[in-house]
Amino acid sequence: MTFSTELIEAGTPVLNHIMAHPFVKGIGDGKLSKQALMFYVIQDYNYLNEFLHSDAVALLKSTSREDMQIISQQIDFLLNSESEAHRNFCEVAGTSYASLQGQPMTPTTKLYTNHMLETLKSGDLIDIIAAMTPCPWTYGEIGDRLVEQGKNTADNVFTPWIELYANDDDADETPEQFPFFDILDREAPKYSRERLDQVKRSFLESCEFEWDFWEQSFYQKDWQFLPGVVLPVNTAAKAK
Ligand SMILES: Cc1ncc(C[n+]2csc(CCO)c2C)c(N)n1
């Protein structure tokens, strides 16, 4: 069994929970509250900035042009295509994208991005890619499964979001669709079983953070701040 197959098998229960999450179901049914959509976009903008930093370090640790190409494609998607997904949510929420940028990170966004950034400090390429892979993997799967369920209808307001993340219909579910898995499979044989278990754990932590991200957005889980705390002006995270 390849290492990527092992990771996919281990991550599938989390993916199933993500598919059952009310936010993801809401995308499929074209129904989500304005508050949930805005919260998601604010936090995802923060998340994607840190994902870009992770890509930058992954690029720095790459030794082949092939890997550099894969990582640069991810950066290109993130900078040039992924904003379309945010714009789709903003349009439905009836707000402008610009108004949702530059707000503080919530605890969950901090934990998830810190998990990725921590691996950058001390990890090898395999550690960095493993922590980053659940992001494109789970979104590709969400897109594919919602298309399989026939949710990308003309009258679903979230069809542009679904179609951005769904992979081509004629392609099978193979790791080739997620080139990060290729890098993991190539790097894995260089490591002991014990070391690979650490990598797998890190992948699973990111899978769980993906679920947490939907959860925090659906319920708008923000900092509580204890009674009596007065925040500095312009640092309240909640969108008005
Ligand atoms: C919390 C969160 N997780 C995953 C994605 C999806 N995503 C982020 S970058 C990228 C392409 C580079 O791999 C993809 C598919 C997201 N937007 N937000």
The ligand as an ORCA input file, in Angstrom:
! r2SCAN-3c Opt
* xyz 1 1
  C      -9.780     26.012      5.571
  C      -9.600     25.737      4.103
  N      -9.174     24.528      3.711
  C      -9.006     24.261      2.414
  C      -9.259     25.216      1.446
  C      -9.101     24.905     -0.010
  N      -7.841     25.307     -0.581
  C      -7.030     26.192      0.004
  S      -5.598     26.446     -0.895
  C      -6.087     25.338     -2.042
  C      -5.254     25.065     -3.238
  C      -3.884     24.806     -2.902
  O      -3.713     23.498     -2.509
  C      -7.313     24.778     -1.735
  C      -7.985     23.776     -2.559
  C      -9.709     26.482      1.895
  N      -9.969     27.478      1.026
  N      -9.877     26.709      3.211
*
